[in-house]
């Protein structure tokens, strides 16, 4: 197998992204909120002092590179572990190596752990005593929210830095550097781009510098050569970008961030926002039925009785997708998202349900009032079950004014408070009218 791979690529081959890894802070792109002159992390590096830290950010924004630069800046020994491939045995070997370096040369060691969130609790705990006694400085990299994925004990010993997606201008600068670096960059020279082609590659990288360089390398491999220069035209760009999906992690923060943005767009009555985030999720490979299910929940939570049709529309979109498939079904879900975003909003049902559940869980289990109980046997009738129950259909306007359907201990409690929006305006008016009839009735079940 090794021979086969040797035939496929020359010995010592490195991807462009690896060759172009920054060698100094001046070459490092992005993260100006951390590394601009005068920022605390930049000042610490310039003074040669570093601390244990967690680098949290999406793929391709420079977490590993920054860790290497930290070690270089303070002349520290650098050890790298991957949480995907390593275990407690590797952690112990790293500790031994750090102790040996300290004993022989007095140098600090930076232990860099990539994908640190993949370590379980016991593996994370294994680092703690060595961070505490200064055996090494710990730098962990993660794409997941440290608050959820890392132990509190580890977080308390390391400062968390949030690394952001690169701006398009940052990625364009990376690509231009790769084009002009004769030692490490693109070997196909001169390489000429059609108008806007370089910008298209940078935009398609979606904030991921490594991905931008990979796209550039593919484009260069496909470039047309006329004997004088290499050219990258629209057709090559189209070919390169055809199979290039947007950055999206179905199990990570980006997934939940987009779902959150979608939900808040619908709740905030922004059909444009709802449609945009829906399409972003589709483009990243999200299951459309997941979004359909969320819409059903939104129809109840955020729209409720202000427009009960929203629930029907959401369920119909779900059904349509399962009946006709993705091509037309995705559009049906888009229709439901736009309808729900445009509908009047009320969380009155949501609030009423939550309050009723909270009361049921925190208060005694009050008895069912006798007049509301069924009496299928003569014994039950003798005990008074169902006595004095007023059958609503036999009352004027099919409403038993003054009747109460709550236990006497909470007879005056009102959970559902309709909002003055949509259909709930009419519902609210009706409930006010019925409550007025209750107050005026001479047949009130529980009198003050």
Buried (B, 14 or more C-beta within 10 A) or exposed (E): EEEEEEEEEEEEEEEBBEBBBBEEBEBBBBBBEBBEEEBEBBEBBEEEEBEBBBBBBBBBBBBBBBBBBBBBBBEBBBBBBBBEEBEEEBBEEBBEBBBEBBEEEEEBBBBBBBBBBBBEEEBBBBBBEBBEEEBBBBBBBBBBBBEEBBBEBBBEBBEBBEBBBBBBEBBBBBBBBBBEBEEBBBEBEEBBBBEEBBBBBBBBBBBBBBBBBBBBBBBBEBBEEEEEEBBBBEEBBEEBBEEBEBBBBEEBBBBEEBBEBBBBBBBEBBBEBBBBBBEBBBEBEBEBBEBBEBBBEBBBBBBBBBBBBBBEBBBBBBEBBEEEEEEEBBBBBBBBBBBBBBBBBBBBBBBBBEBEEEEEEEEEEEEEBBBBBEBEEEEBEEEEBBEEBBEEEEBEEEBBBBBBEBBEEEBEEEBBEBBEBBBBBEBBEEBEEEEEBBEEBEEBBBEE
